Amino acid sequence: MVSDAVMASGLRNRFGADSRLHSRPPFGTIMPEPLTIEPVAPHLLRSLREHVHERLRRAIVAGRFRNGERLNERHLAEMLGVSTTPVKDAIRKLESEGLVRTEARRGVFVEFSPRQALEMALGRAALESVMTHIAANRIGDADVAEIARLIEEMGHATQHSALEDLVTLNEAYHGAIHRISGCTYLERRLDGQRMYDHAQRIALLSEPSERGQGFEEHRSIFDALRAREPALAEQRMRAHIVRSAKAHVRQVFGADAEGLDYDE
């Protein structure tokens, strides 16, 4: 029969002399706090091609390139400090989003006009206003509390001109309404222009007057949701999106979109 001493010796040889297999600390010992490490910020997890795509998309939506302007891939790569490979990848994605077009033997051209910008917003307004109507019929007390908290945080961010926080809260606010509506199909239809909406928010919310007006409109929509008034919530959401889009078109192009007369 193997003695306890021999067994202990075998364990030390296998796990190391200082091993304490299944050992417990003495009674009354204060255990140290578990090690915690701050998680990596989401924007650092994105690949180089995603960063390049975002910068080019934001530049187009902000009006830094004229509608119809030819894009030189090598020049863009030099400006961004990258090779042409992620630029080519980004351009393919921009083309799928409708922000550039490729012509054989001619090159790549920007395709972002006042009319296109407003058309995109009108599509979003049609879908999201319906989702807001449905959300007003489905909203529960927990949902009201969630949006009330977002409104409070948005008010604080607006007051302190915290642009990055305000953009994040703005998207969380609209996302909460989408979720409450339960309209997953309509939400998928909005996914195609989500990146444009993000870039528009960044551009618009850089203006102090727009930050204040946008916050008041969000609060007004919430008032209608909390009161369970679907028609009013729908109308206020549609008016908010259309007004914001027209403001963005004027900000980027210096003029209104021609041939698209749509008033709220």
N, C-alpha and C positions, 0 to 999 in steps of 0.2 A: 504493500500500500504506500502511495506517495505521501511523504511527510509534508506538513504545512511549510516547513522551511524550504524544501526543494521546490514546492509549487510557487512560493513567493519569489525564489531565485529565478525561476523560469519566466515569471511575469516581468521581473525587472529586466531580464535580457531581451524580452520581446518589445516592451513598451518604453524602456528607458529606466534608469535608476530612480528618477524622481517621479515616475508615474504614480498616480493615485486612482487606480481603476475603480470607478463607481464610489469614490470616496465622498464623504460629506463634510462640510466645514463644522468645526465645533459649535455646540449650541451657544447662541448669543453673538456669534460673529456677524459683523455688519458687512454685507456683500457690496462690492463696488457697483456703481451705476453701469448699466450696459452701454457699450460703446455705440454712439450714434454718429452718422456722417451725413452732412447736408446733401440732399439729392442733387443731381446735375440738372441745371436749368433746361427746360424743353428746347429752347432755341439753340442750345449747344449740341443737341443730339441730331440736328438736321445735317444732311450731307452738303458738300460744297455745291453740287448742282442745284439743291433746293435754295441755298442762300443766293446764288446767282440769279435763279428764276425770280425769287421774291424781289430782289433789287431792280431787275429790269422791268418787272410788272409794275412795281410801285412808281418807277420813273415814267412809264408810259401813262399810267392813270393820273399822275400828277401833272401831265402835260409837258414834260421836259423834252419829248420828241413830238414833232408835228405830225399830224395825220398825213400819211402818204410818204413820210420821210424814209429814205433807204437806210437800213442798219448794216454797218460794216462789222462783221464778226471779229476780225482781228483788232479793230480799234476798240470795240467793246471789251475784249479780253484784256487789252493793255490798260484801259481805264479801271477795270475791276481787279487787276493784278492776278489774273488766272490764265490758264491755257484756253485755247479755243474749244476744247472738248465740252466743258460744262456750259459754255455759251451756246454751242449747237444744241445741247440737250434742252437748255432753257427755252430757246427759240421754238423748238418743236412743241414744247408744252404751251407756250404763249400762242402758237398757231391753233392748237386745239381749244384754247380759251377764246379765240376770235380776236385777239389783240394784235396779231401780225398776220401777214399773208406772204407766201413764197411764190415767186414767179420764176419759171424755168429760164435759165441763162440771164436773168436780170437781177435776182437777189431777193432779199427780205425787206418788206415794207411795213411800217406801222399802220394799223387800221383801228384807229380810235378817234371818232369824231363826236361832236356834240350830240348828234342824232343817235348814234349807237349807244353813248353813255346813258342818255335818257331812256332809250328803248329797254336797256337792261334793267334800269330802275323801275320802269312801268311793269315789266314782267315780275319783278320781285314784289312790287306793291300789290299786284293782283293776287299772287299766291299767299303772301304773308298776312294780308288783311283778312282773307278767308280763314286762315289758321287762327288769327286772333279772335275772330267771331266764334269759332268753335271752342277755343280755349276759355272764353267768357262763360260758355255753357257748362264747361267741365271743371272749372277751377275749384279747388277745395281750400279749406282753411290753412293747411300746411303750405300750399302753393302761394297763397296770399302772403303768408309770413315770409316765404323765401324771396318773393319779388319786393316786398317792403324792405327787407334787408338790403337788397341790391340797390334800391332807390336811395336809401340812406347813404350807402357807400358812394354812389354816384354823385350825390349832393356834396359829400365831403371832397371827392376828387375834383369836382367842378370848381368848388370854392378855392382849392389850393392849386389849380391848374396842373394837376397830375395827369399829363396826357396819356402816358403808357397805361396807368391804372384805369383811366376812363375808357380807353379803347377796349380793354379786357372786360370791364364791367358792362359796357355797352353790348358786347357780343354775348356775355352771359345772360343779360336781360332778354335779348331776342331769343336766345337758345332756350331759355326757360319757357317762354311762350310757345315755342315750337313743340317742346316736350309735352307741355300740358295739353296741347291740342290733340296729341296722339296721331297726327297726320304724317306718318312716316313717308308715304309716297310723295306728298307735296314737299316735304323737307329734302328728299333726295333730288327733286327737281331744282331746288335752290342751291344744291351743292356746286353746280357748274359755275356759278358766279360768286361763290363765297369769297374767293380771293380778291375779286374786284371790290366787293363790299368792304372788306378789311382795309384795302388801300384807300378807298373813299373816306372811311371813317378817320383814318390817320390824317388825311389832307384837310378834311372839314374841321375836325376837333382841334386843329392847331390854331383856329381862329377863336378868340375869346367870346365874341358875340354868338357864334354858332354853338359853343359849348353851353352857354346859358339857355339858348332857345331849345336846343336839343334836349336838355335836361327837363325843361318845363313840359315838352311834348311827351317825353317818356312818363313823367309823373301823371299827366293827363290821361294817357292810355291806361296806366295802372288804376287810376280812379274808376274808369269805366269797367275794367276787369273785376275789380273788387266789388263793384256794385252789381255785378252779373248783368251788364247791359251789352249784349253781343253786337247789336247794330251800331251803337255808339263807339264801342271798342274797335270795330272793323273800320269805321269811317276815320277815326283818329289815327289809326296805324297807317292807313293808305295816305292820308294827308301828310303825315310825318315823313314817310318815305319819298313821296313825290316832291315835297318842298325841299328836303335835303338834297335830292338828286339835282334839282334845278339850281340850287346854291352851288353844288359842286361843279356843274357844267359852267356856270358863270365864273367860278374861281379858276378853273383850268383853261377855258377857252375865251373868257372875256366877253361872251355873248350867249344868248339863249339858243337852244336847239331849234332850227327852222323846220317847219312842216310838221311839227308834233304839238298840236294845240291840245293840251290836256290840263284842265284846271280842277282843283279841289275846292 
